[in-house]
Amino acid sequence: MTSRERILSALRSEKTDHIPLLGGFIVSSKHYCEIGGISRSLFFGDPARHALEAYRALGVDGLILLRLPARKTGISEFRNMSASGFFSYAKRYRSPEDVLAHVDSLPSPPEALERFDLNSWRRQLADGLRDMQERTGEIVWMPTQWDIVHPSFEFYNVFGYENYLEFLVRYPEAADRFFGSTVEVKRAISSIIVEVYQELEIVPLIHIGTDICGKSGPVVSPRFLKERFFPHVRRSVEPLVDAGFKLVWHSDGVILPIVDDLLDCGIAGFQGFQWEYGIDLAAIASRRTKTGEKVILFAGPSVSSTLPFGSRQDVREEIEHIIDSASDSCILFFLPANDILPDTPTGNVVEAYTHAREYGG
């Protein structure tokens, strides 16, 4: 069974020889080098090639991202953003009213669509897909489309947390306009993705989403999201949903309070589970999509506890718990919860993929 056959069979709820394995969250040259058995200098001679060789060694079926680290060592391979870069918003946005002024200056949705070069975007998408699928070969390239096909919610680093969240609370109608300002562009992009993916025979499984939740649930009320945010998500992704594409939503934190609202938008599955917050995977796995199908889950061991700090036995036990809890009630793909940072032992990463393949058979 080829990787493509395994992924497509899983999407049809057919039996496979093992659950499909996904990659994309390795961020460190350390892991690429140690998995591939090469030196750092050799890796940086052709990072994309050697990163893909590492993923082949892990036996992944599909790849949602290809993160290539900078040549510099240290903190840049954890999160490539400086403190000064994160706080740069303060030069422009000092209050919720500054955010409001920005929103009031935005073009209307039809005007935004008129200004957007859809033909250029289509060419870049098609060229990028062809290039990467040629590079990945037998690994199925299925790139994430975070915030590409729907409005984003993550504007914390643009406006600042306090400015942004206070803006949402004080000016809910303006927030509605803000989320809707790009909806016609996003909807057009969704239609283009349908056309290009079908033309190039790309697997119609797309990882999307935007961080909305923390350890206590959504950072704003579920009611606010239902009234002001999700209607724009629904309209934006409608061309994809109508064409039968499967959309898997990423969100860190406790997502259960908004799972049903996302399903109502046409979302087919979820990813990003943080077990340290007491996530009930079985409760999410038992949900059904808007059309009554099994949900799709991308799930794997915690990247903030088990993978970096657990033993290999801990890694195996967490994988077994995930598979035992979800594989019979949903369509399960293996993918670690988020970025695998440099302090994670490479042996744990290899063990995770090896055991997921073996136990997931």
N, C-alpha and C positions, 0 to 999 in steps of 0.2 A: 504494500500500500504506500503510495507516494504521499508526501506532505500535503499536497493540494487535495488529493483524494480523502485523506484523513480529516482535513478541516471541513470539506464540503459534506462528507458523510456525517460528521458530528453535527453540523448545522441541520441536517435532515433527521436528526435523532436516530441515526442508524448506528449499529455496533461498529466500533473501531478496535484495532489491535491494542491501542493505548490512547489515553486522552491526549489531545493535541497540546504540544508544548510551544509556548510563545516566548519570544525574547524582545529586548529593547531597553531594559532598565539598567544595564551595566554602564557605568559612567567613568570608570577608572582604568587607566593604562595598566595598572598593576594586575587587575583581573584578566584583561585581554592577554597580557604577556604570559602570565602564569598558566592560564588555560591553554594557550597556544604553544607554550614551551619556547618562547622567543625572548630576545633581549629588548630592552626599551628602545634602544637606538634603531633596531630593525623594525620595531612596530611603527615608529614615527617616520620611517621611510615611506610607508603606504598605510596609514591608519585604517582606512575603510576596508582594504583587502584583509588585513590581519584581524580586524574586529569581526568580520564575517567568518573568517576561518575559526575563530574562537566559538562563535555561535554554532557553526557546523559541528565542532567538537562536542558541544553540549547537546547536539541532536535536536535543535529547535525545528519546528515545522513552519512557523510563521514569525515574522518580525514586524513590530508596530513602530519601532523607532531605531535609529542607528546613531547613538550618542558617541561622538568622537572627542576625547579630551584634548585640551591644549597641551603643548609640550611642557609647559611649566608644571612643577610638582607642588604638592601640598594642598592648601585650601581650595585652589581653583578646581580640583577634581571632586570636591564635595558639592558645592553650589557655586556656580560661576557668576557670582554677583557680590560686589563689594558693599560695605555698609553705606559708603557715600553714594553709591549708585542707587541703593534702595531708598534712601531718604532724599533723593533729588527732587521728589514731588514738592517738598517744602518751599522751593524757590518760586513756585507758581500757585500752589493751592494751600491756602492757610486757614480756610474755613469751609463749612458746608455750602456757604453762599458762593464761594469761588467755584465749587463744583456745579452749582446751579447755573451760574453765568456761563460756564463752559457748555452745559447741556442746552441752554437757550440759544447758543451760537451755532449749533449743529444744523446741517441741512435737513430738509424733510426726507422721509424714506424714498419718495420718487426721485428727488434731486440727487440723493446719494447714489441711487442706482444709475442715473444718467451719467454721473461723473466717473463711475467705475468701469474700467476697461475689461469687459468680460472676455473678449477674444484673446487678449494677452494672457489673462489668467488661465484660460482653457489651454493655450499652447504650453504654458509653463507646467501645468498639471500633467498633461499628456507626455511631455518630454521627460519630466522628472520620474514618472511612473515607468516609462520604457527603460530609462537609464538604470534605475534601481533594480527592476526585475531582472535585467540582464546581469547586474552585479551579483544579486543574491542567488540566482540560479535555482536550485531545487528548493531553497527556502522561499516560502510565499511572502512576497512583499505586500503588506496590508497596512499602509501608514495611518497613524492616528491623524484625526482632523479636529483636534481640540480647538474650540472657539472659531473654527473655520466655517462650519455649516449652521451655526446658531449663535445668538448673542452670548457674549461672555458675562460672567458675574464677577470675575476676579479683577477688580480695579483697585485693590488695596495698595499696590505699589505705584499706581498712577496718581491717586488722589491722597493716599494716606488712609490708614484704617479708620481713625476717628472721623476725619472729614467725610469719607465715603459712607460709612454706616450712619452717621448723623444725617447726611443728605437723604438717604433712603427713608429714614424715619420722619424727617421734617417735611419732605417734599415728595410724597408718594406718587402724585400725578406726574411730576417731572421725571421721577425714576421710571415710570411707565414709558414716557416718551424717549428716555435715554435708551432703555433696552430695545425699544421698537425702532430706533433711528437707523439701524443697520439691517432690519429684518428683510427688506426687499433684496438687498445685496446678498444676504445669506441664502435666501430662498433661490435666487438665480444661481448661486454657486452650487447649491444642492442639486439643481437640475443639471448643471454641467457635469458634476461628478457622476450622476447616473449615466449620462451619455458616454463619457470617457471610459468609465469602468466597464461598461458593457462592450464598448468598442475594443478595448484591450483585454477583455476577459479577466479583469481583476476580481478577486473574491469579494463578494458584496457584504463584507463584514467590516465595520468601521468603528474604531475606538474614538469616542468623542467625550465631551463633558467639561466641567469647570468646577473648581472647588467651591462648595457652598457650606460645607459642614465642618464642625470641630468636634471635640470630644463630648460636647453636651447636645449635639444635634445641629440643625441649621443655625447660621449666625444671625439670621433674621427669621421672623415667624413663618411657618409653613403657609399660613393664610396670605401673607404678603407675596410670597413666591407664586402661589396659585393664582393670585389676582394680577400681579404686575410683571412677572418674569416668564412663567411657563407658557402663557398664551403665545408669546413671541417665539419661544423655542418650538412650540408645536407647528406654527406656521412656517418657520424656517426649514425644518426638516421634513415637512410633509412630502415634497417630491421624492425623497429617499425612501420614506416609509411606504408611499404608494407604489413604488417600484420594487418593493420586497427586500430592500436592504435591511440588514440587521445592525442596529446601532447599540453599542455597549457604552454606558455612561460611566465616566470616572468621577469619583468624588471621595476625597479623604474624609475621615471622621465618621460620625454616626449618621448614616444616610437613611435609616429605616423610616423616619417620619415623612420623607418625601418620595419614597419608592413608588407608591401608588400614583402620585401625581406625575412622575416621570413616565411610568408605564402608560398613563393616559395620553401623554404626548407622542406615543408611538415608540418609545425606547424599548429595546428588546432584551437588555441585560445590564449588568453592573460590574464594576471593577474598582479596586482601591481600598479593600477592607483592612481596617486596623484592629487586629484582634485584641490589642491591649485596652481597647475601649469597650470590650464586652459585646462585640458584634455577634448577633445570632445568625450565622450563615444559613442554617436550615430554614429559618423563617423567611429569608429572602429567596432561597432556592425553591421554596414551595409556591411562590407567586407565579402567575401566568400573565402573558402579554395581553395587550388589548384584543388580540384576535384569538386568545385562548391557547397559545403555544407555550411550551416550556421556556423559562427565561434562560439567558446565556450568562454564565458567570466566568470571569477571568479571576482566578484566585490562586494564591500561593502563600508562602511563609512570610511572616513579618520582617520588614527590612530595618525596623528600629529596635527589635528585641531578639527574636529567634535567630535570624541569619547572622547578625554581627556578634551576638554574645552567647548563643546557645551552642551545645555540642552537636555533633552530627546526628546523634540519637535524637536530640531535641528536634532537629530539622525533620528527620524521618517521621517522628510522631505527629508533628504539626501537619505535615503533608497527608498522612493517613487520616487524621481527623477531618481535614478539608474534604478529601475524597469520600470518606464514609458518610459525611454529613450531607453532601450535595450531589454526588454523581448520579444517584438513582432518580432524583427529582428535578434535575435541571440539565442543561447542556454545559458541561464543565470544560474549561480550558485552563491549563496551568500557566500562570504568570506571577512572579513575585509582586508584592503589594505596591512597590514603588521603586525609586532609584536605589540601586545597591551601591552603597558608598564604600570608599577605600578601606575603611576599618573592618570590613567584613572579610573573614577568612575565605580564601579562594576555595578551600576544600569544602566549605559549607555550600558554596554556590554550585559546585560540581555535584555534590551529594544531593542537593535539592532536585536538580534536573534528572539525575540518574534514578533517584527513588520515585519521582513522579512518573517517569516512564515505566518503571517496573511495577510499582504498586497500582498505577493507573491502568494496567492491562487487565 
